[in-house]
């Protein structure tokens, strides 16, 4: 059995076949300028992840103004395995106890350990998250547990929640991410802020019941706020230099107050206002998706679908450039739920069709031949949709006409890919005036 995931390379998003349990070979070390990656992944996947690691190293070096120092000839160690069993075995061999989570950074070995996650996007998220711990503790703070958990994990999630362009990590743009709702830090924080029982002040206490979303929410807000971001390095430096051996959280509160002249809990109203105005650009309906911003990739053995957050009443047009290696892909209109929407589909057989999802089935509303040269499995095709008194579609500038229902104002638009992989570049929506 082989598991398929989508991964992002410098040249774009490509389909990868990862070994299932027992199929991986013996781990091999792959090296880049700053990293030594020990993994049982195939060489092509290992090298693609090294490009991610080097992009992270560049981003973190700019962010912190410094980088880990290692002995000559020694690189930062990362150990990535295809299965949890191999991950646990490797950790025990290094004298460590495997955690329940998918990965960890070990102070004693100065190495990152993790195993492949269900999707390439989450594997990359976890890889960058754990390497953020490594980078922080080997360059900015002490290599121990002296950093308050909200700060340590918040920074790791800040880097982990990046938009991957295929070449660089884009940080601090959580609204541009594509994530399932249950793992979308932005949506989790907004839900917590709406919960009357949620107590913001507890995040900074020693007995805080740890939550990744809350840690991310605090750090992401601080780095987005001029008041807090301009002294953030000073905060980290003070954490590194603290002399007491007490609770990191208690020391963190004291240091925070000395740097910002206020208690951490006094951020609450500013933080609440910041997240109230921050809305995700996309909502994933069916997995899996990668990328973010104006560049998306969807893959599924069935259907991958995401919708734009703005309702159809707010959108007059949307467009993208489509490349596909799947049965069909294209735009979604009149989305009211996972069992009620319309696909405007480019089909591999050479047709353009309007297909309605209704009551668990599919109904073809009409189909026409594709314009000459509009074959996105051979090369990029520009896909434009206008929403007005009728739905109008152009492929490479040429109008294609099929009977598609006009979306009502309460519905949504989006994109999809079916039975394979599709890439959507330059995704743009135009609002109504």
N, C-alpha and C positions, 0 to 999 in steps of 0.2 A: 504493500500500500504506500502511495506517495501523497504528501500534502502539498497543495499549491498555495502560494502567497504572492502578493505583489510587492516588489521592492523598488526603491528609487535609486537609479544610478546617475552619474554625472550627465550621461547622454539622454536620460529620461527614465520612465518607469518601465520595468520589464517583468515578465512572468518568470518566477523561480519555482523549481521543484525541490523541496526540502526532504531529506530522508525521514521516513517514519522511524519509530523506535526499532533499534536493532539493525538498521540499514546503513547507518553512518560508519565511515571508516575510522581508523585510529586518528586521534587529534594531531594536528600539524600546526606549527607556528608560522604565521604570516606577519611580516613586519612592514611598517611604514616609518616615516620620519620620527614619530614620537611614541608609537605603540608597537607592542608585541602581542598579537592576537593568537591565542591557542584555541583551536576549534576543530570540530569534526564536520563542519560544513564544507561543501565543495569549494574549490579555490575561487571561482568567480564570485560566489556570495561573500566569501571572506574578504576579498579585495574590495568589494562594494562597501562593506561595513567599515573597512579601514578608511575609505574616503569620508564616510560619515564621522568617524572618530577624529580625523584630521580637521574636518570642518568644525567639529565641536571644540577642538583644541584652539583653533584660531579665535572662535567666538569667546571662549572662556578667558583666553589670554588678553583679549581686548577689554573684556568686562572687568577683570580683576586687576589688570595692569601688571601682571606677572604670571609665571608658569611654574609648574613643578620642576625642581632641580633633581636630577638623577646622576648617579655615577657614570663616568664615561663608558659608553657602550651598553648601558642599561636603559631599557625603554619601559614605559608604563605598561604594566601587565594586565591583560584582559583575557578571561577564560570563558568561552561561550560554547555551550553544548546543545545538541539537537533534542535531548530528552532530560527530564527531571532526574531520572535515575543516574545518568552520566554526570550531571551537575552535582548531585549529592555525593557520588563516589569520589569525584575530584576534590570536593571540599573536605571529606573525611580523610583523604590521603594527605591533605595539607594540615591536618590536625584541627579542623574546624567543624562545627556543628551546622548542618544545612538548615536554613530557615524555612518557614512555611511559604514565604514569598518567592517570586521568580528570580530574585538575584540579590546580591549584597556586595558591599565593599568591606574588606577585612583589613583592619588596622595592622594586625600582626604580620601579614604577608604583603601588604600594600598592593594587593591585587583585587580586581573586580571579577566576580563569578556570576553567571546567569545562564539561563537556558532559553531556547527559542519559544516565543509566545505564539498564540493562535494566528496572528497576522503580522506581516512585515512592519506595519506602522507601530504596533505595540512592542515588537522586538526592538525597533529603533528607539522608541520612547524609553524603554527599560535600560537599554544599553547606555544612552546618554545620561539618564537619571543616575545610574550607579557610577558612571565615570565622572559625573559632577561631584559626587562625594569624594572620589579619589583625588580629583584636581583640587578641590577646596582644602582637603586635609594635608596635601603634600605641597601646597604653595602659599596659602593664605592663613589658615588656622593650624592649630596643633593636630598631630595625627593621633587623636584620642577622642573620647566622648565628651569633650568640654564645650561643644557648640550646642546651644539650645535646640531642641528638636524641631521647633517650628521654623527656625532659621536654616538648619542643616537640610531638612527635608523640603522646606519651601524652596530653597535654591535648586535642589535636585529636580523638583517638579517644574520650576521655572524653565530650566534648560530642557527637560524632557518634553514639555509642552511647546515644542517649536514647530514652525512650518518648514518643511524640507523642500528646497527648490531643486534638488538634484545636485547642487554644488555647495550650498551654504545653508546654515541654520538661521532662520528669521525668528528672533526672540521678541517677547512682549506683545504678541498679536493674537491673543487667545480667541478673539472673535472670528478669526480667519481659519481656525482649525476645523478638521472634519473628524468627529468622534461620535461614538454611540452615546446616547444620553446618559447611560449609567456610568460611563467613564469620562464624562466631559466635565472637567474641573470648573469651568465657568458656570455651567448650569447647576452643578452641585453647590457652589458657593451661593448662587442666587436663591436656591431652595433653602439653604440654611438661614440666610438673611430674612426670609419670609416666615421662618418658624419661630413662634413666640417663645418656645422653650430653649432655643439655642442661646448659649451664653458666650459671647465673644471674649470676655476677659479670661475665661478658663484656658484659652490657648496658651497663655504665658505662664501657667502655673505648673509645678512639678507633677501634680496628679492629673494633668490633662489627659483625657481619653483621646489618643492620637487619631488624627484624620488628615489624609493627604490633601484633600481639597482645601481644608482650612489653612494648612501650612502654605500651600500654593497661593491661596487667596490673599494672605497677609503680605507675602514677599512680592507677588506680582503687583499689588497695589502700591507698596512702598517704592518699587522701582519705576512705576508710572507717575508717581507724585513728585514734583520738584522739591517739595518740602522735605521728603524723606530720602529721595535718591541721591541728592547732592552730598549727603553725609553717610551714605551706605558703606563706603570703603572704610571710613573712620569707625563705624560700628563694628565691622569685621576685625579691624586691627585691635580694637579694644577687647573684643572677645578673645583674640589670640593671646593678648598680653595679660589677661586676668590672672591674678596670683592666687586666689582662693581655690580650695579643692572641694567646695560645696556643690550644691545642685546647679547644673548649667542653667536651668530655667530661672532660679532666683538671681544668679549672677547676671543673666541676660536682661532681666527687668531692671536691675540696678544700672547696667551699662547703657541700656536703651535710654533711661532717664538722664544719665549724664551726657549722652550725645545729643539728644533731642529736647531736653528740658521739659519732658512730659512723660507720663506713664504710657505704656503700650496700649492700654485699653482706651485711651483718649483718641486713638485713631478711628474709633468705630464709626462716627457719623460721616467722616470723610470717605471712609472705605465703603460704607453703605451707599452713599450718593454716587460714587464712582461705578460700582457694579450695577446700580439701578439703570444707568445710561448705557451699559455695555451689553449688546445682544449678539448672539452668534449669527454669522452670515449663512451657515448651512445647518441642516438637521438631517442626520443619516437615518434612513428608514430601513434599508436592508444592506448588510455588509457585503463586501468589504471595500473601504475607500482609503486612499492615501493622498498626500499632498496637502493643499490648503491654499487660501487666497485665490488667485486667478488660475491656478494650475491643479487639476484634480486627476486622479486615476481610479477607476472602478473595476472590480473583478468579481465574478461569481460563477459558480456552476449553474446557478439559476438566474436570479436577477439582483443586481446591485442598483440601489436607487437612493438618491438624496434629493431633498427639496430645499429651495431657497427660503429663508426665514420670512421675507416680506410677502404679504398676501398679494394675490393677483390684482387687487384694487390699487396697489401701490406700484405696480410694474407695468410699463407700456411696451417694453421689448427686452429681450435678452439674447445673447449670442456667445459663441465659442468656436474654436477650431477643433474638429473631431478627427481622431485617429483610432482605428478599431481593429481588433483581432478577436472578433466574437460574432455570434449569429446576427445580432442587431443592437443598435445603440442610438442615442439621440436625446431628444428633449421630452420633458413631462409637462403637461398642462392639466388644468382642472383637477388637481390633486386634493381630495377631501379626506383621504385616509388610505391605508395600505390595500384596501379592497375596492377603491373607487378613484380611478385616475385614467388619463389618456396618454399613451405613448405616441410621439411623432418620431417614427423609427426609420432609420436607414438600415435596410436588410441586406445581408450578404448575397442574397440571390439577385440583387440589382434593382430592387424596388424601394419606393418610399411609401410608408403606410401609416395610417392613423388606426391605433388599436386601443380598445377600451378594456380596462380591467373592471369587472363587475361581478359580484356574487360568486367570487372564487374562480371565475373563468375569464376567457378572453374573447372579445368580439371585434372582428375587423370591420372598421367603418369605411374603408376605402384604400386603394393603393394605385400608384402610378409608377412608370419606369423612372429610374434616377436620371438626372441630366448627364449628358456626356462628360466624362472626367470626374464626376462626383463619386468617387470610390474610395472611401476613407481607409480601406484595408490596403490600398496601394500608396496613398499619400494623403496629407492633410486636406480636409474639406471645411470650408467656412460655413457655419450653420447659424442662421439668423431667424428669430421668431418675433413677430409683431403681434401685439394683443390689442384689438380694438373692437369694431363691430363684427369683425371676423378674425380668425387666426390665420396669419400669413407667414409662410416659410420660404426662405431662400437658401439654396445650396450653391456655394461659390457665386453668389450674386444672381442666380437664376431662380425664378419663382417656381415652386412646385405646389400643386393644388390637390388637396384631399379634404374630405368632409370631416372637420374636427369641431367639436362643440366649443363655443365661446366660454372661457372660464368665468364663473361668477366671482364676485369680489371677495368672497370668503375662502376661496380655494387658493392653492399654491402652484408654483411652477418648479421645475427642477431638471435633473438629467438622470440617465440610466444606462446600464450596460447589461446585456443578457448572454449567458453561456459563453463567457470568455472575458476579455479585457478591453477596455476603452480608455483613451486619454482625452481630456477636455482642457485645452489651453486657452488662455485669454478670456476666461469666463467673465462676462460683464452683464449687469442688469441696468436698465434705464428706468428711472422713476417717472411717474406721471406728474405733470405740472398742475 
